[in-house]
């Protein structure tokens, strides 16, 4: 059976095509339309998805009638001007005419995207995001090949909407720049943000201290979908504001995870939803769960895979075979190891655009900007190229066999292939380009079996320099999608004067 999973209509639309239990394609709409976080699918994306043949069924990541009911409840009348997903497909995609369409609930497809691509036979599943139809945080139990919801937090209570409201309050773009807010938090002054965090907890949450009730720790006093109330925290330093909001998220994610552990009794966790992209909060979960899996695309785009995988499981009992995040557009040719090594020898900042694009918001070696992490001025040079704020750090990708020599990994984990946790660097003075203000780095470990070419590049660089890591950031400019195809790579190189190696 060919199953086309689609997620669109809110932000970061995506598509995933399954051929039985094999993932044939999974990609982001923005990479084809060139519109950052494009909420709608487009013909280029659909053409890429159905290149191997049309689907037997189309599966959507949420239930439109429930979403409309919630918009009535929230008096969000503007949302009714937008077409439903079914209407969008019918109006603009005649090539999909006549194909039956199914749908599943928003948080169920989030949960399925994680658990059905994991290796766990039993686990707790947590989903925390801004908003689904009504669900904003849910806990599930996966056992005996069955996924069961065991707890729900409903709109208007939402940890994701709280974080987005603060993102907007400090002048950033909500539903897009939350990761910048997370980075800003390290610059807050403890004497300012600690009392500010307490005020936030008291003003916005029913339980001012999440330890009072793990079960109700995300319940809120106010609906923050339209932002913080007017007059809130006027004149407060934006970095202190970010640190306070981050502290609230960390405390409440931690408390909710403890509740999930208590009611499921599992040592294994699958964590999904947009809030699962907060890698600082993620790192605390290793104190609660022994094994953690976060699919590399835990946000809404990843639910295109979740919708398809859920339908596969519902109809056949089978789980999708998820072996790699490299599932998008393919740039063919030999991985540019020699060219990359030459650029490193010459002290250049350079791009790599080769192989299949990553399915997820983070570049993992196939659409990356790279550099030697040891240079004292590398971070500033890279931020100028990417047109980012100077305070923002970059991530290291490191040979997994050396990770404990350089980083204090949370929970002692060795395997972190998707850049989802932060760790203290043991030798920060040697690698200034990948160290944040708080001394941490968002680490990506590299195994030979998961990406043999990238592993070889890092191995050769290590042999030549004694350094087993490279600086890695996404091959894009702030506010623009990651480079997708060879034409994008050429345009990037020409416009920004940065070498982009496509193949050796």
Secondary structure, DSSP 8 states (H G I E B T S, - for coil): -EEEEEE-SSSS-EEEEEETTEEEEEEETHHHH--TT--S--HHHHHHHTTT---SEEEESS-HHHHHHHHHHTT-GGGGGS--HHHHHHHH-GGGTT-EEEE--HHHHHHHHHHTTS--SSEEEEEE-S-SSSEEEEEEEEETTEEEEEEEEETT--HHHHHHHHHHHTT--TTTSHHHHHHHGGGS-HHHHHHHHHHHHHHHBSSSSGGG-STTTT-BSS--TT-S-TTTTTT--HHHHHHHHHHHHHHHHHHHHHHHHHHH--SEEEEESGGGG-HHHHHHGGGT-SEEE--TT-SGGGHHHHHHHHHHHHHH----B---SEEEEEE-S---HHHHHHHHHTT--EEEE-EEEESSSS--SSEEEEE-TT-TTHHHHHHHHHT--TT---EEEEEGGGHHHHEE-GGG----TTS-EEEEETTGGG-GGG--TTSEEEEEEE-TTT-HHHHHHHHHHHHHHS--EEEEEESS-TTS----SHHHHHHHHHHHT-EEE---
